[in-house]
Amino acid sequence: MKKTLALLLVIMMMLPFAACSTGATETPAPAAAATEAPAAEAATEAPVAEGPALSADGRYPAETIKIGFVNYDTSAEQVLAIQKYFTYLQTAFNFEIIWSESIDSAEGEYAFIEQCAAAGCKGIIGYYNIGKEESVKLASSLGMYYWGQAGGADETYAAVADDPYYLGAFFTDTDPNYAWGYAIGQSLIDAGCKNLIVMSGGKDYGVDFFVKRYNGIMDAIKAAQDAGNDVKVVYEVPGWPGTEEFAAHQTAALATNADGLAGTLTCLMWLQPMQVAGKMGQIKFGDIGAVSADLVDLMGGGIYVCQCAEVTDVFGMAIPMIINAVEGYGAQQRTAEGKAARVDYGSWIIKTPDDMAYYASIESETGTWAVDINDVKTILAAYNPGFTVDTMSALYTAVSAAEIQARHTAE
């Protein structure tokens, strides 16, 4: 990928820039699924000794915890970033991930959940929770904890909040997805773009966060139109990269006079088709994805004008929450009413190469990460018996560059 990006960047710099431009992988041998009820005792009922029991190689907990991960695109930049972060966490914490193949239906998610139960998983991470509360209920019936993004949706949360196997997810009273979409649309308009391609992702499938991102983009366009700007959408590309349908829409979109691309997910898969179509340097990007060193050059070269980044580490909160539940501290990370937690979190809207360079430097295999191993230990009951949901929210909202630097300097 880096070699491809490097080549494309060289070509880009040589061009005049326009005015505006269902199964599981690595499945272990089947084992019986857990069926016992989750531990509900508070941490005070399970006192911590001098230190938590560790595995033979010094990781916590002593026994490996298998976890299934549901995603919609195995090649997505965000998924690849999460894989790197989980590899980092595995140096200190004893868990194993079974990654799904690309899943595009509720039935696919249900099948994967059942496979994970057969493989001995104790938890499911619903990065792409298309089955919503039904997926949670299925995991619960099979004795597995479920952590999932759809917990941010009120109707889904209300349906399963009392289920002790449902752990919740990240959530904020001010959902950033709409704000990200609006920032993307506004940034492209501010850059002078008039003819926009909108990549709507799972909007047509009713996926909540894609709908919100799309609405944000479209509202930014409408606001500009109401103010007298003649910006418009010249093509909408729905669905998932990697499919024939997406490729056909992509080709048709590049045949228009587009000078801007607004993505509800990463736009990186457009670089090579743009080069083939002779459009490199003619279309500016705004998208949602993972930070990377490659994007520093793309932003510096004028291709990217905005990236809204889900902090990879935020997905990592699923790991300590599942470990806490399996190890008997499940009640401690629930609300005072005994409901599943909705942990507050922060994110990044990046518009300059310098900001991208800093975040990319820490969010990598050789970086310090925004939420490092020592940070994660503060929300594991075995290391910090007094932690609460508020402790978790305080950690995952403190993700500005200054807050990260202050926290890690203190270490």
C-alpha positions as CSV (number, residue, x, y, z in Angstrom):
1,M,0.0,0.0,0.0
2,K,2.8,2.4,1.0
3,K,4.7,1.7,-2.3
4,T,1.5,2.4,-4.3
5,L,0.8,5.6,-2.4
6,A,4.4,6.8,-2.8
7,L,4.2,6.2,-6.6
8,L,0.8,8.0,-6.8
9,L,2.2,10.9,-4.9
10,V,5.1,11.3,-7.2
11,I,2.8,11.2,-10.2
12,M,0.5,13.7,-8.4
13,M,3.2,16.2,-7.8
14,M,4.1,16.2,-11.5
15,L,0.6,17.2,-12.5
16,P,-0.8,20.7,-12.3
17,F,-3.3,20.8,-9.5
18,A,-6.8,21.9,-10.4
19,A,-8.4,24.8,-8.7
20,C,-10.5,22.3,-6.7
21,S,-10.3,20.1,-7.4
22,T,-19.5,-15.2,6.4
23,G,-16.9,-17.1,8.2
24,A,-14.0,-16.5,10.5
25,T,-10.3,-16.4,9.8
26,E,-7.8,-18.3,11.9
27,T,-10.5,-20.2,13.6
28,P,-9.2,-22.4,16.5
29,A,-10.3,-25.9,17.0
30,P,-13.9,-26.0,18.2
31,A,-14.6,-26.0,21.9
32,A,-17.8,-26.0,23.9
33,A,-19.4,-22.6,24.3
34,A,-19.8,-21.2,27.8
35,T,-23.3,-21.4,29.1
36,E,-22.9,-20.3,32.7
37,A,-24.5,-17.0,33.8
38,P,-22.1,-14.0,34.0
39,A,-20.5,-13.1,37.3
40,A,-22.4,-10.2,38.8
41,E,-20.5,-9.8,42.1
42,A,-18.9,-6.4,42.7
43,A,-15.1,-6.1,42.9
44,T,-15.4,-5.9,46.7
45,E,-16.6,-9.5,46.6
46,A,-13.6,-10.6,44.7
47,P,-10.6,-9.0,46.5
48,V,-7.4,-8.6,44.6
49,A,-4.3,-10.3,46.1
50,E,-0.8,-8.8,45.9
51,G,-1.1,-8.9,42.1
52,P,-3.3,-10.5,39.5
53,A,-2.5,-14.0,38.4
54,L,-0.6,-14.0,35.1
55,S,0.0,-16.5,32.3
56,A,3.3,-18.3,32.0
57,D,4.6,-15.5,29.7
58,G,3.6,-12.8,32.2
59,R,0.3,-11.6,30.6
60,Y,-3.0,-10.9,32.3
61,P,-5.2,-12.9,32.8
62,A,-3.7,-16.3,33.4
63,E,-6.0,-18.1,30.9
64,T,-6.4,-17.0,27.3
65,I,-9.7,-15.3,26.5
66,K,-10.9,-15.8,22.9
67,I,-12.9,-13.0,21.3
68,G,-14.7,-12.8,18.0
69,F,-14.5,-9.6,16.0
70,V,-17.3,-8.7,13.5
71,N,-16.3,-6.3,10.7
72,Y,-17.7,-5.3,7.3
73,D,-14.5,-5.0,5.3
74,T,-11.3,-6.9,6.1
75,S,-9.3,-4.5,4.0
76,A,-10.6,-1.3,5.6
77,E,-7.9,1.0,7.0
78,Q,-9.6,1.2,10.3
79,V,-9.8,-2.5,10.7
80,L,-6.1,-2.9,9.9
81,A,-5.3,-0.2,12.4
82,I,-7.3,-2.0,15.1
83,Q,-5.4,-5.2,14.3
84,K,-2.1,-3.4,14.9
85,Y,-3.4,-1.9,18.2
86,F,-4.7,-5.3,19.4
87,T,-1.3,-6.8,18.6
88,Y,0.3,-4.2,20.8
89,L,-2.2,-4.9,23.6
90,Q,-1.5,-8.6,23.4
91,T,2.0,-8.0,24.6
92,A,0.5,-7.4,28.1
93,F,-3.0,-8.9,28.0
94,N,-3.8,-12.6,27.3
95,F,-6.5,-12.6,24.6
96,E,-6.9,-14.0,21.2
97,I,-9.0,-12.5,18.4
98,I,-10.9,-14.5,15.8
99,W,-11.5,-12.0,12.9
100,S,-14.5,-12.4,10.7
101,E,-14.4,-12.2,7.0
102,S,-16.2,-9.2,5.4
103,I,-19.8,-9.3,6.6
104,D,-22.7,-7.4,4.9
105,S,-25.8,-8.9,6.4
106,A,-27.4,-9.6,9.8
107,E,-27.4,-13.3,8.8
108,G,-23.7,-13.2,8.2
109,E,-23.2,-11.8,11.7
110,Y,-25.4,-14.4,13.3
111,A,-23.5,-17.2,11.6
112,F,-20.2,-15.8,12.7
113,I,-21.4,-15.4,16.3
114,E,-22.4,-19.1,16.3
115,Q,-19.0,-20.1,14.9
116,C,-17.3,-18.1,17.6
117,A,-19.3,-19.9,20.3
118,A,-18.3,-23.2,18.9
119,A,-14.7,-22.1,18.9
120,G,-14.8,-21.3,22.6
121,C,-15.0,-17.5,22.5
122,K,-16.0,-15.7,25.7
123,G,-16.8,-12.4,23.9
124,I,-17.9,-10.7,20.7
125,I,-16.8,-7.3,19.5
126,G,-19.4,-5.9,17.1
127,Y,-17.4,-3.4,15.2
128,Y,-20.0,-3.8,12.5
129,N,-23.2,-4.6,14.5
130,I,-25.7,-4.9,11.6
131,G,-27.8,-7.4,13.6
132,K,-28.2,-4.9,16.4
133,E,-30.0,-6.2,19.5
134,E,-30.7,-9.6,17.9
135,S,-26.9,-10.2,17.6
136,V,-26.6,-9.3,21.3
137,K,-29.4,-11.7,22.3
138,L,-27.8,-14.5,20.2
139,A,-24.4,-14.0,21.8
140,S,-26.0,-13.9,25.3
141,S,-27.9,-17.1,24.6
142,L,-24.6,-18.8,23.7
143,G,-22.9,-17.6,26.9
144,M,-20.8,-14.9,25.3
145,Y,-20.4,-11.2,26.2
146,Y,-21.2,-8.7,23.5
147,W,-19.6,-5.3,23.1
148,G,-20.9,-3.4,20.1
149,Q,-21.2,0.0,18.4
150,A,-24.9,-0.2,18.0
151,G,-25.1,0.3,21.8
152,G,-24.9,4.0,20.9
153,A,-28.3,3.8,19.3
154,D,-31.1,4.4,21.9
155,E,-33.5,1.8,20.6
156,T,-30.9,-0.9,20.5
157,Y,-29.5,0.0,23.9
158,A,-32.9,0.0,25.5
159,A,-33.6,-3.5,24.2
160,V,-30.6,-5.1,25.8
161,A,-29.2,-2.7,28.4
162,D,-30.4,-5.0,31.2
163,D,-28.8,-8.2,29.7
164,P,-25.8,-9.0,31.9
165,Y,-24.0,-10.3,28.8
166,Y,-24.3,-7.0,27.0
167,L,-21.3,-4.8,28.0
168,G,-22.3,-1.7,26.1
169,A,-20.1,0.3,23.8
170,F,-18.6,3.8,23.3
171,F,-21.2,6.5,23.2
172,T,-21.5,10.3,23.5
173,D,-24.4,12.5,24.0
174,T,-23.2,14.5,21.0
175,D,-22.8,11.8,18.4
176,P,-19.7,12.8,16.3
177,N,-20.9,11.0,13.1
178,Y,-23.1,13.8,12.0
179,A,-20.5,16.4,12.9
180,W,-17.8,14.4,11.0
181,G,-20.0,14.4,7.9
182,Y,-20.7,18.1,8.2
183,A,-17.0,18.9,8.6
184,I,-16.1,16.9,5.5
185,G,-18.7,18.6,3.4
186,Q,-17.8,22.1,4.7
187,S,-14.0,21.5,4.3
188,L,-14.5,20.6,0.6
189,I,-16.7,23.6,0.0
190,D,-14.2,25.8,1.8
191,A,-11.6,24.4,-0.5
192,G,-13.6,25.7,-3.5
193,C,-15.1,22.4,-4.6
194,K,-18.4,22.7,-6.6
195,N,-19.1,19.2,-8.0
196,L,-19.0,16.5,-5.4
197,I,-19.0,12.7,-5.4
198,V,-20.6,11.4,-2.2
199,M,-19.5,7.9,-1.1
200,S,-22.4,6.9,1.2
201,G,-21.3,3.4,2.4
202,G,-24.0,1.6,4.3
203,K,-26.5,4.5,4.3
204,D,-28.9,2.6,2.0
205,Y,-28.7,-0.4,4.3
206,G,-29.9,1.7,7.2
207,V,-26.7,1.5,9.1
208,D,-27.1,4.2,11.8
209,F,-23.6,5.8,11.7
210,F,-23.4,5.8,7.9
211,V,-26.8,7.6,7.8
212,K,-25.6,10.2,10.2
213,R,-22.4,10.8,8.3
214,Y,-24.3,11.1,5.0
215,N,-26.8,13.5,6.5
216,G,-24.0,15.7,7.8
217,I,-22.4,15.9,4.4
218,M,-25.7,16.7,2.7
219,D,-26.7,19.3,5.3
220,A,-23.3,21.1,4.8
221,I,-24.0,21.2,1.0
222,K,-27.6,22.5,1.6
223,A,-26.3,25.2,3.9
224,A,-23.8,26.3,1.3
225,Q,-26.5,26.3,-1.4
226,D,-28.8,28.4,0.8
227,A,-26.0,30.9,1.1
228,G,-25.7,31.2,-2.7
229,N,-23.0,28.6,-3.4
230,D,-23.6,26.6,-6.5
231,V,-22.0,23.4,-5.1
232,K,-23.9,20.2,-5.9
233,V,-23.6,16.4,-5.8
234,V,-22.8,15.0,-9.3
235,Y,-22.7,11.3,-8.3
236,E,-23.5,9.2,-5.2
237,V,-21.6,5.9,-4.8
238,P,-23.3,3.5,-2.4
239,G,-22.2,0.2,-0.9
240,W,-18.9,-1.4,-0.1
241,P,-15.5,-1.3,-1.8
242,G,-14.4,-4.6,-3.2
243,T,-17.7,-5.4,-4.9
244,E,-18.4,-5.3,-8.7
245,E,-21.3,-2.9,-8.0
246,F,-19.0,-0.4,-6.2
247,A,-16.4,-0.6,-8.9
248,A,-19.0,0.2,-11.6
249,H,-20.3,3.2,-9.6
250,Q,-16.7,4.3,-9.1
251,T,-16.0,4.3,-12.8
252,A,-19.2,6.2,-13.6
253,A,-18.4,8.8,-10.9
254,L,-14.9,9.4,-12.3
255,A,-16.4,10.1,-15.7
256,T,-18.1,13.2,-14.3
257,N,-16.6,16.6,-13.8
258,A,-16.2,16.0,-10.0
259,D,-13.7,18.1,-8.2
260,G,-14.4,16.8,-4.6
261,L,-15.0,13.4,-3.0
262,A,-16.9,13.2,0.3
263,G,-16.5,9.8,2.0
264,T,-18.5,8.3,4.8
265,L,-15.5,5.9,5.1
266,T,-11.9,6.0,3.9
267,C,-11.3,7.3,0.3
268,L,-7.9,5.7,-0.2
269,M,-9.4,3.0,-2.5
270,W,-10.0,5.8,-5.0
271,L,-6.3,6.7,-5.6
272,Q,-5.5,4.0,-8.2
273,P,-8.8,4.3,-10.1
274,M,-8.2,8.1,-10.3
275,Q,-4.8,7.5,-11.7
276,V,-6.1,5.1,-14.3
277,A,-8.8,7.7,-15.2
278,G,-6.3,10.5,-15.5
279,K,-8.0,12.4,-12.7
280,M,-5.1,12.4,-10.1
281,G,-4.7,15.9,-8.7
282,Q,-8.2,17.0,-9.9
283,I,-10.3,15.8,-7.0
284,K,-9.9,16.7,-3.4
285,F,-10.8,14.2,-0.5
286,G,-12.6,14.5,2.8
287,D,-13.3,11.2,4.6
288,I,-13.5,9.2,7.8
289,G,-10.8,6.7,8.6
290,A,-7.6,5.9,10.5
291,V,-4.6,8.2,10.7
292,S,-1.5,7.1,8.9
293,A,1.9,8.4,7.8
294,D,0.8,8.1,4.1
295,L,-1.9,10.7,4.7
296,V,0.6,13.3,5.9
297,D,2.0,13.6,2.3
298,L,-1.5,13.4,0.8
299,M,-2.7,16.2,3.0
300,G,0.5,18.2,2.4
301,G,0.1,17.7,-1.4
302,G,-3.4,19.1,-1.3
303,I,-5.3,15.9,-2.0
304,Y,-6.8,15.6,1.5
305,V,-8.5,18.6,3.0
306,C,-10.1,16.9,6.0
307,Q,-10.0,13.6,7.7
308,C,-12.3,12.7,10.6
309,A,-10.5,10.0,12.6
310,E,-12.1,7.4,14.9
311,V,-9.3,7.0,17.5
312,T,-8.3,3.4,17.0
313,D,-7.7,2.9,20.7
314,V,-11.4,3.6,21.4
315,F,-12.2,0.3,19.9
316,G,-9.7,-1.2,22.4
317,M,-12.0,-0.4,25.3
318,A,-13.7,-3.7,24.4
319,I,-10.7,-5.7,25.5
320,P,-10.6,-4.5,29.2
321,M,-14.4,-4.6,29.4
322,I,-14.5,-8.2,28.2
323,I,-11.6,-9.2,30.4
324,N,-13.3,-7.6,33.5
325,A,-16.5,-9.5,32.8
326,V,-14.8,-12.9,32.3
327,E,-12.7,-12.4,35.4
328,G,-15.7,-11.7,37.6
329,Y,-15.8,-7.9,37.7
330,G,-18.7,-7.4,35.4
331,A,-20.9,-5.4,37.8
332,Q,-18.2,-2.8,38.4
333,Q,-18.4,-1.6,34.8
334,R,-22.1,-1.2,34.7
335,T,-24.2,1.9,35.7
336,A,-25.6,2.5,39.1
337,E,-28.9,1.0,37.8
338,G,-27.1,-2.1,36.7
339,K,-27.3,-1.4,33.0
340,A,-24.6,-1.8,30.3
341,A,-22.1,1.1,30.1
342,R,-22.1,3.7,27.4
343,V,-18.6,5.0,27.7
344,D,-18.0,8.6,26.5
345,Y,-15.1,9.1,24.0
346,G,-13.4,11.7,21.9
347,S,-12.2,11.8,18.3
348,W,-10.1,13.9,15.9
349,I,-11.0,16.2,13.0
350,I,-7.7,16.7,11.2
351,K,-7.1,19.4,8.6
352,T,-3.3,20.1,8.7
353,P,-0.3,17.9,7.8
354,D,1.3,18.7,11.2
355,D,-1.7,17.4,13.2
356,M,-1.8,14.3,11.0
357,A,1.9,13.7,11.5
358,Y,1.6,13.8,15.3
359,Y,-1.4,11.4,15.5
360,A,0.1,9.1,12.9
361,S,3.4,8.9,14.9
362,I,1.7,7.6,18.0
363,E,-0.9,5.4,16.3
364,S,1.5,2.9,14.9
365,E,3.5,-0.3,15.7
366,T,6.4,1.8,16.9
367,G,4.4,4.6,18.5
368,T,3.2,5.1,22.1
369,W,-0.6,5.0,21.1
370,A,-3.1,7.4,22.5
371,V,-4.3,4.9,25.1
372,D,-1.3,2.7,26.1
373,I,-1.0,-0.4,28.1
374,N,-0.6,1.5,31.4
375,D,-3.7,3.5,30.6
376,V,-5.7,0.3,30.0
377,K,-4.6,-1.1,33.3
378,T,-6.3,1.8,35.0
379,I,-9.7,0.4,33.8
380,L,-8.9,-3.2,34.7
381,A,-10.3,-4.2,38.2
382,A,-7.3,-6.5,38.8
383,Y,-5.0,-3.5,38.6
384,N,-7.3,-0.7,39.8
385,P,-10.1,-2.1,42.1
386,G,-11.7,1.4,42.4
387,F,-12.3,2.1,38.7
388,T,-15.7,3.0,37.5
389,V,-17.5,3.8,34.2
390,D,-16.6,7.4,34.8
391,T,-12.9,6.4,35.0
392,M,-13.3,4.8,31.6
393,S,-15.1,7.9,30.1
394,A,-12.4,10.2,31.5
395,L,-9.7,8.1,29.8
396,Y,-11.3,7.9,26.4
397,T,-12.3,11.5,26.2
398,A,-8.7,12.7,27.0
399,V,-7.4,12.2,23.4
400,S,-6.2,15.6,22.4
401,A,-2.5,15.8,21.6
402,A,-1.9,17.9,24.8
403,E,-3.8,15.4,27.0
404,I,-2.0,12.4,25.5
405,Q,1.4,14.0,25.9
406,A,0.7,15.0,29.5
407,R,-0.6,11.6,30.5
408,H,2.4,9.7,29.0
409,T,4.9,12.2,30.3
410,A,3.6,11.5,33.8
411,E,4.3,7.8,33.3
